[in-house]
């Protein structure tokens, strides 16, 4: 190999895609006096590296060649794009010859699968025709076809599908060239991607868990709305309840979209002890701290028997009550939205959970309030979940990802134990009492 490289002009740059892909780079660098490129987060594997890729923004190496950080497989994974055509992907992306499609290796993801999904989603913004991986198959496809397959892969990996209905409508009304067969094939591929996303069991587990949590965390909202509505005439109360809870849903969705948008700000803002902090990290850390404060204070108030300090003033008629409901919704929506972001990175799942929860609360608001008031341990359990989610959010913000499966298992186990306790207490309370307070 050395003789061949010498005969062809030597080596100018050695590009390392990640920390476990170093091999004999140091020996070749010394032989040819080449520059060695690696990301700062994987630099420990190549202390001899001369050029460091930093942050998550593209780094130009020479005209027509750039390093694109794609954290996921490792924290410092990088792909290299040459001439807007050749993409050297390391272990982040490859071609499956059997499935005849792009693939990512979840079983060999050493840093964060969610980060790798986001990285590949950003990669879909570039055009290239070749995939040249370190492991797996290589492939050449038309740039548009490569992009469609990459978008479909990202959807299978867990991100919510984009607005496919809008795409179909645009294709139907836009006569921009291309064969009808190709357009049908694109629609078919996107439909398959949507079905694969909906068939993912993790999506349904996250949806069920989030819906239950949204309902429990919305109890305070229901109680305060009930107090406000109680000041209205009986004929106006039903309409005010529907409008109030509908506004609660709208407030949560708008807040959710704004926070999700802010979390896409992944460019580093500053560093603390060699840990890069981005806008997304600040949202996660501050959200985690808010959940810790909110849940701890709520647990303290429940343990000490204190009443919530939020005051409610009588409104001036129907409009005044609605305005107060909007303000209260903003206060009570923050914890549920941050909880949704901590539980699932999928916008479609979070939105669906909020909509379903509000519909359930609208139909069963009175029954839900009575159930939680009758079993305060259920609300205490939900507040404990908030502490767990808050710690997970802070960990994510500091680069220490906690797999969601662990959180789901802990919650499911706790709920199972609590349901057993409720059943035992119900049976115990149903036993006849003998004189002196002893159960038969």
GIURQUI-V80360 format. One record per residue. N is the residue number from 0. RES is the residue in one letter. D_FIRST is the distance of its C-alpha to the first C-alpha in whole Angstrom. Layout:
n:N res:RES d_first:D_FIRST
n:N res:RES d_first:D_FIRST
This chain:
n:0 res:X d_first:0
n:1 res:X d_first:4
n:2 res:X d_first:5
n:3 res:X d_first:5
n:4 res:X d_first:6
n:5 res:X d_first:9
n:6 res:X d_first:10
n:7 res:X d_first:11
n:8 res:X d_first:12
n:9 res:X d_first:11
n:10 res:X d_first:11
n:11 res:X d_first:15
n:12 res:X d_first:16
n:13 res:X d_first:14
n:14 res:X d_first:17
n:15 res:X d_first:18
n:16 res:X d_first:20
n:17 res:X d_first:22
n:18 res:X d_first:23
n:19 res:X d_first:21
n:20 res:X d_first:18
n:21 res:X d_first:16
n:22 res:X d_first:14
n:23 res:X d_first:12
n:24 res:X d_first:13
n:25 res:X d_first:15
n:26 res:X d_first:12
n:27 res:X d_first:10
n:28 res:X d_first:13
n:29 res:X d_first:15
n:30 res:X d_first:12
n:31 res:X d_first:12
n:32 res:X d_first:16
n:33 res:X d_first:15
n:34 res:X d_first:18
n:35 res:X d_first:18
n:36 res:X d_first:20
n:37 res:X d_first:22
n:38 res:X d_first:26
n:39 res:X d_first:28
n:40 res:X d_first:30
n:41 res:X d_first:26
n:42 res:X d_first:26
n:43 res:X d_first:26
n:44 res:X d_first:23
n:45 res:X d_first:21
n:46 res:X d_first:24
n:47 res:X d_first:21
n:48 res:X d_first:21
n:49 res:X d_first:23
n:50 res:X d_first:24
n:51 res:X d_first:26
n:52 res:X d_first:27
n:53 res:X d_first:31
n:54 res:X d_first:33
n:55 res:X d_first:33
n:56 res:X d_first:33
n:57 res:X d_first:30
n:58 res:X d_first:28
n:59 res:X d_first:27
n:60 res:X d_first:24
n:61 res:X d_first:24
n:62 res:X d_first:26
n:63 res:X d_first:26
n:64 res:X d_first:23
n:65 res:X d_first:25
n:66 res:X d_first:25
n:67 res:X d_first:28
n:68 res:X d_first:29
n:69 res:X d_first:29
n:70 res:X d_first:31
n:71 res:X d_first:31
n:72 res:X d_first:29
n:73 res:X d_first:28
n:74 res:X d_first:31
n:75 res:X d_first:28
n:76 res:X d_first:26
n:77 res:X d_first:25
n:78 res:X d_first:24
n:79 res:X d_first:22
n:80 res:X d_first:24
n:81 res:X d_first:23
n:82 res:X d_first:25
n:83 res:X d_first:28
n:84 res:X d_first:26
n:85 res:X d_first:22
n:86 res:X d_first:23
n:87 res:X d_first:20
n:88 res:X d_first:22
n:89 res:X d_first:20
n:90 res:X d_first:23
n:91 res:X d_first:26
n:92 res:X d_first:26
n:93 res:X d_first:25
n:94 res:X d_first:26
n:95 res:X d_first:28
n:96 res:X d_first:28
n:97 res:X d_first:31
n:98 res:X d_first:33
n:99 res:X d_first:32
n:100 res:X d_first:32
n:101 res:X d_first:30
n:102 res:X d_first:30
n:103 res:X d_first:30
n:104 res:X d_first:30
n:105 res:X d_first:33
n:106 res:X d_first:32
n:107 res:X d_first:29
n:108 res:X d_first:31
n:109 res:X d_first:31
n:110 res:X d_first:33
n:111 res:X d_first:35
n:112 res:X d_first:36
n:113 res:X d_first:38
n:114 res:X d_first:36
n:115 res:X d_first:33
n:116 res:X d_first:36
n:117 res:X d_first:37
n:118 res:X d_first:33
n:119 res:X d_first:33
n:120 res:X d_first:36
n:121 res:X d_first:35
n:122 res:X d_first:32
n:123 res:X d_first:34
n:124 res:X d_first:36
n:125 res:X d_first:32
n:126 res:X d_first:32
n:127 res:X d_first:28
n:128 res:X d_first:27
n:129 res:X d_first:24
n:130 res:X d_first:23
n:131 res:X d_first:20
n:132 res:X d_first:20
n:133 res:X d_first:18
n:134 res:X d_first:20
n:135 res:X d_first:22
n:136 res:X d_first:23
n:137 res:X d_first:22
n:138 res:X d_first:24
n:139 res:X d_first:26
n:140 res:X d_first:30
n:141 res:X d_first:32
n:142 res:X d_first:32
n:143 res:X d_first:36
n:144 res:X d_first:35
n:145 res:X d_first:32
n:146 res:X d_first:34
n:147 res:X d_first:37
n:148 res:X d_first:35
n:149 res:X d_first:34
n:150 res:X d_first:37
n:151 res:X d_first:38
n:152 res:X d_first:36
n:153 res:X d_first:37
n:154 res:X d_first:41
n:155 res:X d_first:40
n:156 res:X d_first:38
n:157 res:X d_first:41
n:158 res:X d_first:42
n:159 res:X d_first:46
n:160 res:X d_first:46
n:161 res:X d_first:47
n:162 res:X d_first:50
n:163 res:X d_first:49
n:164 res:X d_first:53
n:165 res:X d_first:52
n:166 res:X d_first:49
n:167 res:X d_first:51
n:168 res:X d_first:54
n:169 res:X d_first:52
n:170 res:X d_first:51
n:171 res:X d_first:54
n:172 res:X d_first:56
n:173 res:X d_first:53
n:174 res:X d_first:52
n:175 res:X d_first:49
n:176 res:X d_first:48
n:177 res:X d_first:45
n:178 res:X d_first:47
n:179 res:X d_first:49
n:180 res:X d_first:47
n:181 res:X d_first:44
n:182 res:X d_first:46
n:183 res:X d_first:48
n:184 res:X d_first:44
n:185 res:X d_first:43
n:186 res:X d_first:47
n:187 res:X d_first:46
n:188 res:X d_first:42
n:189 res:X d_first:44
n:190 res:X d_first:47
n:191 res:X d_first:44
n:192 res:X d_first:43
n:193 res:X d_first:46
n:194 res:X d_first:47
n:195 res:X d_first:44
n:196 res:X d_first:45
n:197 res:X d_first:49
n:198 res:X d_first:48
n:199 res:X d_first:46
n:200 res:X d_first:48
n:201 res:X d_first:47
n:202 res:X d_first:48
n:203 res:X d_first:52
n:204 res:X d_first:52
n:205 res:X d_first:51
n:206 res:X d_first:54
n:207 res:X d_first:56
n:208 res:X d_first:56
n:209 res:X d_first:56
n:210 res:X d_first:59
n:211 res:X d_first:61
n:212 res:X d_first:60
n:213 res:X d_first:61
n:214 res:X d_first:64
n:215 res:X d_first:65
n:216 res:X d_first:64
n:217 res:X d_first:66
n:218 res:X d_first:69
n:219 res:X d_first:70
n:220 res:X d_first:70
n:221 res:X d_first:72
n:222 res:X d_first:74
n:223 res:X d_first:75
n:224 res:X d_first:75
n:225 res:X d_first:78
n:226 res:X d_first:80
n:227 res:X d_first:79
n:228 res:X d_first:80
n:229 res:X d_first:83
n:230 res:X d_first:85
n:231 res:X d_first:85
n:232 res:X d_first:88
n:233 res:X d_first:87
n:234 res:X d_first:87
n:235 res:X d_first:84
n:236 res:X d_first:82
n:237 res:X d_first:80
n:238 res:X d_first:79
n:239 res:X d_first:78
n:240 res:X d_first:76
n:241 res:X d_first:74
n:242 res:X d_first:73
n:243 res:X d_first:72
n:244 res:X d_first:70
n:245 res:X d_first:68
n:246 res:X d_first:68
n:247 res:X d_first:66
n:248 res:X d_first:64
n:249 res:X d_first:63
n:250 res:X d_first:63
n:251 res:X d_first:60
n:252 res:X d_first:58
n:253 res:X d_first:58
n:254 res:X d_first:57
n:255 res:X d_first:55
n:256 res:X d_first:53
n:257 res:X d_first:53
n:258 res:X d_first:52
n:259 res:X d_first:49
n:260 res:X d_first:48
n:261 res:X d_first:48
n:262 res:X d_first:46
n:263 res:X d_first:43
n:264 res:X d_first:43
n:265 res:X d_first:40
n:266 res:X d_first:39
n:267 res:X d_first:39
n:268 res:X d_first:43
n:269 res:X d_first:42
n:270 res:X d_first:41
n:271 res:X d_first:43
n:272 res:X d_first:41
n:273 res:X d_first:38
n:274 res:X d_first:39
n:275 res:X d_first:39
n:276 res:X d_first:42
n:277 res:X d_first:42
n:278 res:X d_first:45
n:279 res:X d_first:45
n:280 res:X d_first:44
n:281 res:X d_first:48
n:282 res:X d_first:49
n:283 res:X d_first:48
n:284 res:X d_first:49
n:285 res:X d_first:52
n:286 res:X d_first:53
n:287 res:X d_first:52
n:288 res:X d_first:55
n:289 res:X d_first:57
n:290 res:X d_first:57
n:291 res:X d_first:57
n:292 res:X d_first:60
n:293 res:X d_first:62
n:294 res:X d_first:62
n:295 res:X d_first:63
n:296 res:X d_first:66
n:297 res:X d_first:67
n:298 res:X d_first:67
n:299 res:X d_first:69
n:300 res:X d_first:71
n:301 res:X d_first:72
n:302 res:X d_first:72
n:303 res:X d_first:75
n:304 res:X d_first:76
n:305 res:X d_first:76
n:306 res:X d_first:76
n:307 res:X d_first:74
n:308 res:X d_first:75
n:309 res:X d_first:74
n:310 res:X d_first:77
n:311 res:X d_first:78
n:312 res:X d_first:81
n:313 res:X d_first:83
n:314 res:X d_first:82
n:315 res:X d_first:85
n:316 res:X d_first:85
n:317 res:X d_first:82
n:318 res:X d_first:80
n:319 res:X d_first:80
n:320 res:X d_first:79
n:321 res:X d_first:76
n:322 res:X d_first:75
n:323 res:X d_first:75
n:324 res:X d_first:73
n:325 res:X d_first:70
n:326 res:X d_first:70
n:327 res:X d_first:70
n:328 res:X d_first:67
n:329 res:X d_first:65
n:330 res:X d_first:66
n:331 res:X d_first:65
n:332 res:X d_first:62
n:333 res:X d_first:60
n:334 res:X d_first:59
n:335 res:X d_first:59
n:336 res:X d_first:56
n:337 res:X d_first:54
n:338 res:X d_first:55
n:339 res:X d_first:53
n:340 res:X d_first:50
n:341 res:X d_first:50
n:342 res:X d_first:50
n:343 res:X d_first:48
n:344 res:X d_first:46
n:345 res:X d_first:47
n:346 res:X d_first:49
n:347 res:X d_first:51
n:348 res:X d_first:51
n:349 res:X d_first:53
n:350 res:X d_first:55
n:351 res:X d_first:56
n:352 res:X d_first:57
n:353 res:X d_first:59
n:354 res:X d_first:61
n:355 res:X d_first:62
n:356 res:X d_first:63
n:357 res:X d_first:65
n:358 res:X d_first:67
n:359 res:X d_first:67
n:360 res:X d_first:69
n:361 res:X d_first:71
n:362 res:X d_first:72
n:363 res:X d_first:73
n:364 res:X d_first:73
n:365 res:X d_first:77
n:366 res:X d_first:75
n:367 res:X d_first:72
n:368 res:X d_first:74
n:369 res:X d_first:76
n:370 res:X d_first:74
n:371 res:X d_first:72
n:372 res:X d_first:75
n:373 res:X d_first:76
n:374 res:X d_first:73
n:375 res:X d_first:72
n:376 res:X d_first:69
n:377 res:X d_first:67
n:378 res:X d_first:67
n:379 res:X d_first:66
n:380 res:X d_first:63
n:381 res:X d_first:62
n:382 res:X d_first:62
n:383 res:X d_first:60
n:384 res:X d_first:57
n:385 res:X d_first:57
n:386 res:X d_first:56
n:387 res:X d_first:53
n:388 res:X d_first:52
n:389 res:X d_first:53
n:390 res:X d_first:51
n:391 res:X d_first:48
n:392 res:X d_first:48
n:393 res:X d_first:48
n:394 res:X d_first:45
n:395 res:X d_first:43
n:396 res:X d_first:44
n:397 res:X d_first:42
n:398 res:X d_first:39
n:399 res:X d_first:40
n:400 res:X d_first:40
n:401 res:X d_first:43
n:402 res:X d_first:42
n:403 res:X d_first:45
n:404 res:X d_first:46
n:405 res:X d_first:47
n:406 res:X d_first:50
n:407 res:X d_first:51
n:408 res:X d_first:51
n:409 res:X d_first:53
n:410 res:X d_first:55
n:411 res:X d_first:56
n:412 res:X d_first:57
n:413 res:X d_first:59
n:414 res:X d_first:61
n:415 res:X d_first:62
n:416 res:X d_first:63
n:417 res:X d_first:65
n:418 res:X d_first:67
n:419 res:X d_first:68
n:420 res:X d_first:69
n:421 res:X d_first:71
n:422 res:X d_first:72
n:423 res:X d_first:73
n:424 res:X d_first:75
n:425 res:X d_first:77
n:426 res:X d_first:78
n:427 res:X d_first:79
n:428 res:X d_first:81
n:429 res:X d_first:83
n:430 res:X d_first:85
n:431 res:X d_first:88
n:432 res:X d_first:89
n:433 res:X d_first:92
n:434 res:X d_first:95
n:435 res:X d_first:93
n:436 res:X d_first:90
n:437 res:X d_first:88
n:438 res:X d_first:86
n:439 res:X d_first:88
